Amino acid sequence: MAWPIAEVARMSGVTARTLRHYDEIGLLPPARIGTNGHRYYEEHQLLLLQQILVLRALGLGLPEIGRVLAAQVDELEALRGHHRRLIAERDRLDALATTVSRTITDLEQSRKDGTPMTSINRPENLFEGVQRAQYAESLHDFPELAEKIEQRTATMSQAEIEAGHRARTAQMIRLAELLAAGVPADAAPVQTEIDLQYRALSELRTVSVAEYRAIGRSCVENEPWRAAYEAIAPGLAQYQRDAMEAYAATRLS
């Protein structure tokens, strides 16, 4: 049985334009093209499309997906691997949701009766489920920066790596608190946090204003990066981008 492109788009939620793009780049050619010029897809193509969408949901870019599909030998074994990764991601999100829920409860109680947050008695509680934000993947648009981070990480102990990760996450939480308080992205408290980020970035390598702005946009446009921010607080990715744009406009231009 074959399905026309319009039906595949309806079933999968992927636009016909995207399906045509997948064909053009060789990622998902149709089973055949009819005399009317319409693309038709069969079961094999639908299974490949499912894999593409799963890998996209896991944060892979199209070039990486192409390499995965080209390297796989058995569809069933590939699906089992995707399933394992999805289960792992589900477990990570469950842990993260539990962490955030516990922090909300502690913070509400602390503000109500003035007592210290119980989770702060063991600070690592704040970071359960928050893993390193897949730097190699998140920074694939900035290969020189990714290389510098990899070089720096190679010289660090695991404890130092974890400490750095926690410091970055703590800073994201501080930004989330400013966002929740309604502080504008270009306000001084936010810009102070962004300045700390910029100084840390500058220690790795010199970054042009254009590249810095591009990194800011990636906080929203790069899915793994955006997910890392949104896991802390909804809207945080855009808030970070806007704050970086304001910093570039006022301090770097």
BELDA-V224621 format. One record per run of one state. SS is the DSSP state (2 for helix, 1 for strand, 0 for the rest). FROM is the first residue (numbers start at 1). LEN is the number of residues. Records with the same first field share a line. If there is no record, write none. Layout:
SS = FROM-LEN ; FROM-LEN
//
This chain:
0 = 1-2 ; 13-3 ; 25-7 ; 34-5 ; 42-1 ; 58-4 ; 72-3 ; 114-4 ; 128-7 ; 139-4 ; 155-3 ; 181-7 ; 205-4 ; 222-1 ; 233-3 ; 253-1
1 = 3-2 ; 32-2 ; 39-3
2 = 5-8 ; 16-9 ; 43-15 ; 62-10 ; 75-39 ; 118-10 ; 135-4 ; 143-12 ; 158-23 ; 188-17 ; 209-13 ; 223-10 ; 236-17
//
